[in-house]
Amino acid sequence: MQEEEILIHTLVKLGEWGYGFDRLQLQRCVQDYVRRMDRPNPFHNGMPGPDWCLIFETRWSKEISRHVAQNLPKSRAPQDPKK
């Protein structure tokens, strides 16, 4: 649960910065995390499947949600400090 909370915090922060994750990126992120922690990999073929993603999203539905990507209006884009 604690590891999932860290992942959720990271996903929320990335969303605030304007970078969203799709399911494949989420699966690869979890796969990489398990590998780097040198833990036994509980996933078939070493990567969480689509069912895992759906259950994860349901479990954390109050903290994360899926959105369709939209272009950022120029007025909301970060300003270049050199200009």
N, C-alpha and C positions, 0 to 999 in steps of 0.2 A: 504494500500500500504506500509506503514511504517513497519507494522508487517511482511509482506512478504519479505521486504528488509532485515530484521533481520534474517529471516529464510534462505534466499539465502546466506547471509554472512556466516552463520553457516555451511551450506552445502558445500560452497566453501572451507572454512577453513578445515573442516573434510576431504574433498577430497585431499587437499594439504598434510594432515597428513597421507594419504593413507587409509582412512576409507570412503567407499562409502555408500550411502543410497539406498535401493531399494524402490519401490513404497509403499509397505506395511509399511516399517519403516517410510516413510514420512507421510503416513496417520496417523499412531499412534502418531507420534511426534506432528502433528497439533491437533489431538484429545486431547492429554495431555495438550498442550498449552492452548487450549480453556477452558478446565476444570480448570486448575490452575489459569487462569485469572478470573475465576468465571463469565464468560460471558454466555449469552444465546447461546446454541449450534445450529448453523444453518444447521447442517448436518443430513441427514436421518440416524437413528441408532447411532447418536453421532460421526460418523467418516466420513471424506471426502471419496467420492467414486472414482472409477477409472476415471470417466469423469473429476472430479475436478483435479486429478493428471495430466491428459493429458493437460488440459487447463492451469494449473499452469506451467508445463514444457514448453509449447508453449509460454506463456507470458514471461518467463524468459530464453528463448533459447539462448540468447547472453551471459548469465552468467553461465548457467549450461548445461550439456549434459550428456547423458547416455553412459556408457562404459561397456564392458564386463570385469569382474574382471580378473586380471592376477597376477601370483605369482611375487613377487619382487625378482629380481636377487640378489644373495648374495653380489655382489659388491655395490649395492645400499642400502642394509639393514643398519639400524643404528648400529654403532659400540658400543660394550660394553666397557665403560670407565675403567672397572676394569682389562681388559686384556692388 
